[in-house]
Structure formats: C-alpha cells, structure tokens
Amino acid sequence: MKTSICSIALAIIAPILLGANEESLNSYRIVGEYIANEANLGEVQETAGSRNANKIDLSTAEIRIVYEIPLDNGETEIVELGSDRFVDGRVVFEGEIDEPTDVRISIKELENQWKWVYTMIIPGGEEINFAMVDDGDVCLALVGVSNRVKNPQNKFTILGDLSSIEKDLSRAHVLVTETSVNAGTLNAISSGNMILRNGKFLFEGEAEHPTVVQITVSTLRASGVSDSDSLFEQTSAIVEPGAEILIHSQGEHNEFVATSGAGRHAKIIESWRQSREYLELEERFNVAER
C-alpha cells in the first residue's frame, strides 16, 4: 500500500520539484496558467463567464494573492503579497515568507463574484500550481496538489489515481470536503477546488481526530464535455492523523473506491464494503444498470 501511495505522490509532485526555487529556505513560487474555453477558441468569447466579467479579457486578467492578519479588535487586515497579469497565458509569483501562511488567490476583476481559491504557502516548499479555467463560467483551481498542513502531527494524505478511467478528465474538478456539522467553519477540512494532473491528485490536510470527508470528481461544470466523457463520482473516507487514503476506480461503471489498509477507515468503511451483504447489493445494482 505504501509503495503504491509513494509512487503516485512522486508522479504528481516530481514536475513541481524540478522547478522548485532553492535560492532561500523561505522562498516560495506560485505559477498560474489560463485555460481557455475550448468551445469558443478562435471565436469572440460570449461565454457566461465573459458576460459576468463584463467582457474582460480573461487571458490577461489580473491575479491577486493576499493573506489576512488578525487584529486586536477582532477584525482582520488584508495584506497583498502580489498582483500581476497573465502573459501568454502564464503568471508567476516569487518571494519569501517566514511561516506557513494561508493565502487567497483571486481574479481581481471578479473578486465580488467569489472567484478565488485558497492554498497554503510553505517557506521553501514545492512550487504551487493553479489555473484559471474558463468553462463557460470562470473558476480558479489548484493543479494536481493541495497542501494545507501546518502541523505535521495531524497530517493525513489522500491520493487519487484515476488514470485508468477511459475518459477525457483534463477538465475534471476535484473537491475534498468535511461532511460534519462544522463543515461551514473556517477550520473545516477542505482541499479547495482542484483539477487533475495526468489523471492524478494529491491532498495533504490536517485532522485532529477521525473525521469523515467526501471526495467528489466531476466534469459537470465544464462546457463542451461530451456525454461519453461526463463524470460525477463521489466516495467517502475517514481521515485521522497519519492516515493515507488511496482513491481509485473499479468496474465498468468507474465506481470510486477509497482504500487505506489501516486505521479507522479500514476498520469501518473497507470492512463494510467487503461484507457479503454489501457485495450482493452492489452486484444487484450493477445488473440493474446494464
């Protein structure tokens, strides 16, 4: 199990490691790309996203990165790390930071429309990659990797390998979210919106105690996706400090499966899925779907 997880993680982060900035132990590097709406390439863009943006030129939209500092009066101060525009579909932010910091990456022209994604900058950490995706609506997404770990003692890992699915998942979106009643709070587990890298994704998060999370992969928000390539799949997992969860698909219906081999996820969810009652129910469902 660990060999498989390590292999997938290396495949996801190897391209990032090759581009890591080694000049300073406090350095960071964030690289963004603009992914155009394939349905409108070569045409005047009149997508919903373009209309919402008052027809701004998305290919040169300004990207801003900020973080918040709590003040004594209970309010927060917003500090801007940088802002820049896409050049030839690419934007790069480099600098130094003293401690792991939650930051918000946003489209400056569309900030009032909730066009942003959160990530964490770690001093001397791997390069962070994000994309602005125009799929009829415009969204920001991390590419392949989301790391939200400040306290390594509470770290868990969710690795997804969906490369066996014979569909075009280049515009599939991934989201890992906590399913508890506290999911609406700032400290709730959330990967933020991600898109796959070569059919794979990696989320490293924190859990102080066993927590149920939901993993969703969907192409439904992407325009121009054919029926044969459409996908909406969900599965659940129990995360806790030290947990390593692998997400993969199985069967002709590409059913998502979360496996761990250890911890509460293995004892509660995996053992249930391997029970005779569950397997019989699954077989009846598959027969009905044919």
N, C-alpha and C positions, 0 to 999 in steps of 0.2 A: 504494500500500500504506500509506504513512504517513498519507495523508489519511483512509483508512478507519479506521485504528487510532486516530488522534486524535479522530475523530468519535465512535467508540464510547466511548472513555475519557471524553470530555466528557459524554456522555449518562449515564454511570454516576455520575460524581462531581459533576455540576452540582447535584443536590439537596443534597449534603453541603456544597459550597462556600457555598451560600446561607445555611446555618446555622452557618458557621464562626465561632468566637469570635475577634474581632480586638482584644480588650482588652489582650493581652500577647503578646509574641513567644514566651513559654514556656508559654502556656496550652494546655490540652487539653480535649476534650469527648467523652464516650462516652455513647451513648444506646442503651438496650436496650428491646426490646418482647417481650411474651409472646404467642405464637401458640398458641391453644388447639387441642385435638384436635377437628377438625370432626365426627368420627364420634360424639362424645359431647356436643356442645353441647346445653345445655338438660336434660341428664341428670346424675345423680350420677356423678362420674367414678370408674370402677373399672378404669382402664387399667393396663397393665403398669407404666407409669411411675409412676402414682399408688400402686400397691401397693409398688413399690420404694422410694418416698418415704414409706412408712408413712402414706399418705393425707394428706400435707401439702397445703396449699392452694397449688398451683403458681402461681396468679395473683398471689399476694403473697409468693412465695418470696424469700429474701434472696440478693442477688447480692454477691459479694466480688471485689475486684480487688487483686492482690498482685504484687510482684516480688521477686527474690532478689538478695542481695548476697553475693559470695564472701568467706569469712573466711580468715585466715592459716593456720588448721589444716586447710584443705581442705574444711570444711563450708560451709553457706550459711545466711544469716539471711533469714527471710521478712519483708518489710515490707508492711504493708497500706496501700494508697492510699485505700481507702474501701469501705464496705459500705452497702447500702440495699435497700429492698424495692420491688417493683412497686406503683405506684399507678395504678389504671385501666389496667393493662396496660403501664405505661411506667416506666422508671427512668433517671435522668440523673446522670452523674458529671462534675464540672468541677473543675479545679485547675491547678496549674503544675508543670512538671518541667524539669530543667536539661539533659538529654541524651536522645537516643533510648533507649528502655527497653523491653525485652521484658516483657510483663505476662501474667498468667493471670487470666482471667475465669471464675469458678466459681459454681455453685449451692451455697451454704454448707451447706445441709441434705444435699446429696448428694455432697460432695467425696470421700467414701470410695468412691464408685461411678464415679469418673473422669468426672464431669460438668463439663467445663471446655473452654475454647478459648483458645489463645494468640494474642496480637496484639502490635503494637508501637506505643507512644505516641511521637509525634514532636513536640517543642516547637513550638507554633504551627502544627501540621499540621491536616489536614482532620478533620472530625468522624468518629469511628469508630462504626459502627452494628453491633449484634449482636442476635440474637433467641434466646429460649428457646423451642424448638419442642417441643410435646407431640404426638408422632405414635404414641401407644401406648407408646413409650419416650420418654424426655426427653433432649434434647441441646441444646447451645449451638452457635450458628453465627454467623459474621460475615455481614453482609448486603451482598452485591454487591462488596465491595472488601476485599482483604487486602494490606497493605503491610508487608513485612519487611525494608526496605532501611535499613542503617546506613551503608554505604559506597557512594556513588553510582557510583564507578568500576566496580563489579561488578554494577550493576543490569541486570536483564532484565525484560521485560514479557510477560505472557500475557493476552490479551483474548479473551473468549468472547462471541459473539453467536449465541444460539440462538433468537432471536425468530421465526425462520422456521418452527420446529417447531410443528405444529398440535396441541399437547398442552397440558394444564394443568401447567406446570412451577413453579407457585408454591411447591411443597414439595419441589422437586428439590434435592439436595445435591451440592456440587462439592468435589472434593479434588484438589490437585496435590501429588504426592509424588515424591521422588527414587527412582530404581529401582536405584541402585548398592548394593554391599555395605555401604556406610556409612550406608544409609538409616535405621538404627536409632539413630544418634548424635544428640546434641543439635544439632549444626551442620548436619544434613541439611536439604535443601530441603523445605519443607512449607508449604502455604498455610494449613493448618488448615481445619476444616470451614467451608464457606460455603453460603449459599443465594443464588439468583439475585435480581437486582433488574431487573424488567421484562425478563426473559429474557436478561440480560447479567451478566458478571462480569469483574473485573479483579484480577489478581495481580501484584504487583511484588515480586520477590525478588532474591537475590544468588547469583552463581555465579562462583567464582574461575577456573574452567576449564570447557570444554564438558562438560555433564552431561545425561544422559537423564532426563527426568521423564515421569510418567504423569498424564494428566488424566482423571478419572472423573466422570461426571454420572449420578446415579441417583435414582429415586423409590422404590426397593425398600424403604427403611426407613420410608416414610410409610404410616400406616394410612389406609384409606378411599380409596386411589388406585385408580381403575378400571383394568381391563386395557387399555383404549384409551389411557389416559394414563400407563401404566407405561413406564419408560425405564431402560435401563442401557447406557451407551455409554462407551468408552474410546478414547483415542488417545495417542500418544507424541510428544514433541518434544525437540529438542536445544537447551538454553539455554546461553548464554555471555554475558559482559559485552557490553552493547549490543544484545542480541537482542530483537526484537519479534515475537511469535508471535500469530497470529490463529486462533482456533478457531471453526469454523462447521460446519453440517451440509449434506449434499448427498444427492440421490437420494430415492427413495420410502421407503427404509429408514432415513433420517436418519443416515447414516453420518458420523461425525465426521472432520473434516479439519483438520490443523494446517498453516498456510502462513506463510511468512516472506518469501520473495523474496530473502533474503540470508543470509550466514553458513553455518555447518556444517549447520544444519537444512535449508536449501535445497539444499546440495550432496549431502547424504547421503539424507535422507528424501524431500524433494519430488522430486528427480530419479528416485529409485527408484519412487515412486508414479506417475510419468508414463511409466515404461518400458512397452514393448509387452507384455512378459511379465506385468507386474502388471495392466495394464488388461484383458488377456484373462482372467486368473484372476478378477478382480473381476466381469467380465461373466458368466462361468460360475457363479459363486456366486450372483449376483442371479437368474439364470434358475432355478437350483435352489431358491431361496427362494420363488419365485412359486407 
